[in-house]
Amino acid sequence: MSGGRLHYWSHMQHGLLILLLAWLIFTSPWVHLYNRLPPSPSFWVWAHVVLGLAALVLGLGFVLTSALQGRLAQYFPWALGRLGPLWADLRGLLKLKVPGNEGAGLFSIIKGVLLLALLATGLTGLMWLWTAGSQDAVAWRGWHIVSARVLIGALVAHILATLAHVVDFMRQ
């Protein structure tokens, strides 16, 4: 796949993930599941399961697209022992300087954490579905809730980082 097509597909995946995650997060208060699907699942339950699986597939595709674009080293520099850009960004924050959006610094690490949280949330949801009806499903539900909370925290950090860049861009 050409670089232009990868770039286009990456933006499409990003946009679709925004829509799916917004739906899943904002409608989750109406989803009441414990260890199995109820005999007559509500619209909210079905939508959560189906769109959650779609988000997992799309998230896996986004990881693949990111890998093909060479961005995984940017999102996970700590895995390669490259922490210099992170420390530089943190020192800059102390001086009220907005970290850069590219490279292997703070904002890229936030993107990597968000990506891991997305995959963890999707995989724990899938495992809940796989083990539905068993006692294991209760444990997977717990892990799903924890990973969803981490996802929300990383998503808030990602949104704040994006807004900081927009404000910084408008100032210049």
N, C-alpha and C positions, 0 to 999 in steps of 0.2 A: 504494500500500500504506500502511495506517495506521501511526502511530508504534508502537502496541502490537504489531502484527504484525511490523514491522521489528525491534523489540527482541527478540521471541520468536525470529525467524528468525536473528538475530545470535547469540543464545545457542546455538541448535541447531547452527549452523555451527561455532561455537567448540568445542563439545563433540565434534562429529564430527572436527574437525581435531586435537583432542587425541588421540583414539583412533587416527586414521590415522597421525599423526606418530610416536606412541609405537611402533606396529607397525613402521613403515618404518625407524625408527632402530634399534630393538632387534633386528630380524631382518636388518638389512643385512649383518652378518658372514657370513651364509649365502648371500648373493647374489654370484655370481662371474660378472661380465660384462666383456667387453673391448670388442670392436667389433661384436658381433652376438649375437642370441639363439642359444643352442645348439640343435642339431637336436631334442633332447628336453629342454626346459627343466624344471627341478625345480619343485615346488610353491612354494618360496621365491622363485624367479625370477619365476614368473607372478604370484604375490601382490604382489611388489614393483612390477612393471610396472603391473598393474591398479590397485592401491591408490595408487600414485604418480600415475597419471593422474586418479584420483578426487580425490586431495588437490589437484591442480592446478585442477581444475574447481571444487571447493569453495573453494579459495583465491581464485579469480577472483570467485566469488559473494560471498565475504566482503568483497573490495575494493568490489564494487558496493554491498553492503549498507552498508558503512562510508561510502561516498560519499553514499548516500541519507540517512544519518543525520548528515551533515555532519562526520564524524570525520577525514577526510583532512587537513584543515588542522591538526587536533590532533596527528595522527601525524607530519606532515611540516612542522612550523613553520619549520624551517631553509630549506625551499624558498620560503617567503614572507619570508625575512629576519627572522623573529621568534625571536631567540635569548635574549631577556631571561629568560623562565621557566626555560630550561635553566641559565643562569648562576646564577640564584637558587637552583635546586635543588642545584647543585654546591657553592655556598657553604654551603647548609644541611647538606649531607653532611659538610663539614669540621667542623661543629658537632654532628655525630651526630644530625641531624634527618632523619627519613624524608620524602622528597619526596612531594608530593601525587600522587594517582592520576589526577585529572582535570586538564584544562588542557593546555598545550603544553610541559610540562616533561620532565624526564629519563625518567620511566616511559612517557610517551606516545611519546617518541622511540624508546625500546626496542621498543615495540609496532610502530612504523613500520618499524624495521630488521628486525624479525622477519617482518613482512608482505612486505617486499621480498626477504628471503632465502628465504621460502617460495615466492614466485613465481619467483625465479631458479632455485631447485632444481627446481621442477616444469618450467619451460621448458627448462632444460638437459637434463633427463631426456627430455622430449619430443623435443628435437632429436637426442639420442643415438638414440632409437628411429627417428626419421625418417631418419637417415643410417646406420642399422645396416648393416654390411657394407662400409662405405667407410672410408678413412683418416680422414675427418672425424669419424667416430664416436669415435675415440680421443681427439681433442681435446675433443669434447663431454663424454665421460666424465670427463676431467680437470676441466673446468669444473663438472660436476655434483658431483664429490667436493668441490671447493673450496666451492661454494655450500652443500652439505649441512653442511660443517663450520661455516660462518658461521651457518647456520640453527641448528645445535646450540648454538653459543655464545650466540646471541640468545635461544634458548629457555631456556637456563640463566639468563641475565640476567632474563628475564621471570618465571621461576619464583621466583628470589630476590627480585625486586621484589614479587611477590604475597605471598610468605611474610613479607616485611618489613611489608607492610600488615596482614596478619593479626595478627602479633605486636603491632604498634602499636595496632591496634584493640582487642586483648584487654587491653592495658595501660590503656586509657582507661576 
